[in-house]
Amino acid sequence: MRNRVSVYAIGSLLLGVLLLNGCATTPVQPWERGRLARWDMRWDSDPLQAAMDSHTHFSKEGSDGHIGAAGGGCGCN
């Protein structure tokens, strides 16, 4: 019984070390920011299309969606 507990404890410790190994504590360095700022790395690759989609969602939902001021559902801002 005691061997089984120690095996579980060692296994849990090793699993914890492996999981914590993937945590990055250093921030992104200035010379690495250029790669992350490329247009193909953005969430919305087309800002005009993203703005149009946001406006359509705003108009149909009748809510602000945390963008701009609240308005009605008719689309007449």
N, C-alpha and C positions, 0 to 999 in steps of 0.2 A: 504494500500500500504506500509505503514511504517513497519507494522508487518511482511509482506512478505519479505522485504529487510533484516530485522534483523534475520529472520529465515534462510535465505540463508547465511548471514554472519556467524551466529553461526554454521550452518552445514558445511560451508567451513572451518571454524577454526577447528572444530572437525575432519574433514577429513584430514586436514593438520597435525594435531597432531598425528593421527593414522598412517599416512604414514611416518612421520619422526620418529616414535617410532621404526621402523624396521631398522634404520640406526645404524650401529655399529661404534663407534669411537675409540674403544680400539683395539690395535693390537693383533695378536695371541700371547698368552703367551708361554714361552719356554716349559712348561710342557704339552701344548696342541699340540706342533709340532710333537710329536712322532706319534700321531694318524693320522695326515695328511700326514706323510711321508711313511706310509705303502705301500706295492707294489700294493695292490688292490685299493688304492686311486689315483694312478697315471692315467694320461690321456691315455697313451699307456702302457698297462700292460706288453707287450712283447717288450723290446727295440730292439731286433734283427729284429723282424717283422716290427717295425716302421722304422728302418733304411733301410730295403729292400723295403718297400713301398715308402719311400722318394726317394731312388735311381731310382726306376722304374718310378716314376712321373717325376723326373729330366730328365731321359733319353728320355722319350716319349715327354715331353713338349719342350725340348731343351732350358730350362731356369734353372737358379740356384735355384729358389724358396727360396732365402735367406739362402741357405745352401751351403757353399763352393764356388768354382769359377764357372763362367759361362762356358758352353761348347756347343758342337753341339748336335743335336738330334739323332745322330747315336749310342750313348751309349759308345763311346770310349773316356773315360776321359783321 
